[in-house]
Amino acid sequence: MVLGAVAAAKNAAAITGGGRRNLTQSSRALESRIDVLIKEPIATINPDIYGHFVEHLGGVVYDGIWVGENSKIPNTNGIRTALVEAMRRIKPSVIRYPGGCFADSYDWRDGIGERAKRPRRTNFWVDSPESQVRGQNIPQNYDPNHFGTNEFLRFCNLTNGRPYLAANLRGLGAQDFYEWVEYCNSPAGTTTGAEMRAGGSQPSREPFKVEFWGVGNESWGCGGNLTPEEYSAEFRRFTAAVPRYGLPLKFIASGANADDLNWTRGFFAQTREKGAGLFNSIYGWGLHHYAWNVSGGRTTDWFAGKGDAVKFDTEQYYELLREADRMDSLINTHWTVMGEFDRQHHVKLIVDEWGAWYKPGTEIAPPHLLGQQSTMRDALLAGLTLDTFNRHADKVAMANVAQLINCLHSPFLAHEDKFALTPTFHAFEMYAPHQGAQAVRTEFVSPRVAYTRNSKPADFWGLGGSASINGKQLTLTVVNSDLREARETEVAIAGARIAQAAARVLAETDVHAHNTFENPRAVEPRDEQVRVNNGRLVYRFAPASLTRLQITLA
Ligand code: AHR
């Protein structure tokens, strides 16, 4: 089905999650309405919800972040300067490293010391389907370890992001983990680890003070194929006696894949059996959820189940948003199961991998395994996911979009001396004012959008979003998913009067629009004036758009 053929008919009423209500055909005359309930706070939005993820995978580290100190490409200590400058604009808060699946094959000792003496190792992704289609000998399959702990911490320092390191649970032991913590955090001059840190190609005398530590990654799969009970035992062993060095270490356990509630239940039940007090020592439970097209049904063919990043039809557009929108119920269901065992909810949700995942073909350079373009559709997907996290600010303490550059759902693309911002970057920049603000409840009322799934009628919500308040400043972000229709909408703030408002909009006539090195500003947000009449705000949300309204309350 092609985009132009979508029927814009509206569907029967239903109440959906996330404070969304849908109009019937008969109430269409009302158009749409958003109520912001500022007297109903949810929680402070942890800035870490706007986090990122860097894995030694394809073009993320090499060609993406790291260009080397002797490169002609402008760099700061070997790190691509254009990336550093752009990162600062989106306030990256926290950056996860070095994986992903790679983390459980990584020995941190390979990435420290004199760069020229570091070993070259086979990368975890060498045998992946993505690598197989390119042949074994692409350079990214053999990691020179030129970018390691010190380089990553330098990157964090330059971008003002806090580090979140993922420890190897499958391939190394607990002692190796303790020594990585010692290397990063022990005070200058106290340990051999501290001395090692102060030597090498990018020395640091002062400790890095890393607080976030992941213990394994996807331990149900690439991280060791463990059962949740086995993983609970490993997690406890790894975290039982980690040296603190006066820091409030925050351990993050490898949580479930999408809707695998058995993994969550198994881990929490087993952990509780050893003592409910253990939940005090777990900061987060790492949920992963990727969206990919499943039209035609899920298949065992790794690529056939995934659509194309740039060429998609109406069905694939809505289906991908629907897949991403499952995040809302995933958060609710995992949270409920966690609460059955951890009644005080000491453990928060950390969605440390999320985003859209497409089949190969749109990567900007062949060695960029899992590389893909990012269109307006991906910006909308990012917007609706960030809105979901904001609405669950009481449950979600961190989230990390996968991955930072030249990979899945990336805000940035780079190859050699070329660099571009994707529409996903613009979503992150537009949403940045939510960081650290107070999330408040919202109600969205709008017609649902009809489309066809597998030749049968289907529908998706029309308007969705989230709101937060910081003093007299209210930030309201809104996704209009409808490919064809703008939505004339009344925005009402319960219990306050609107003094003035301004809009920033990301919208293109073609939802396939994306930025390239030749045309890096094809998709960019624009500012729009908003008229407020006697405290009344009516705004027209463009089709397939992302809008940020910044509202000053009287
Ligand atoms: O982000 C790509 C991969 O997806 C990660 O390495 C892994 O954790 C997940 O399966």
Residues whose N, C-alpha, C, O or C-beta is under 5 A from the ligand:
A	BS01	AHR	G100 C101 F102 E218 A402
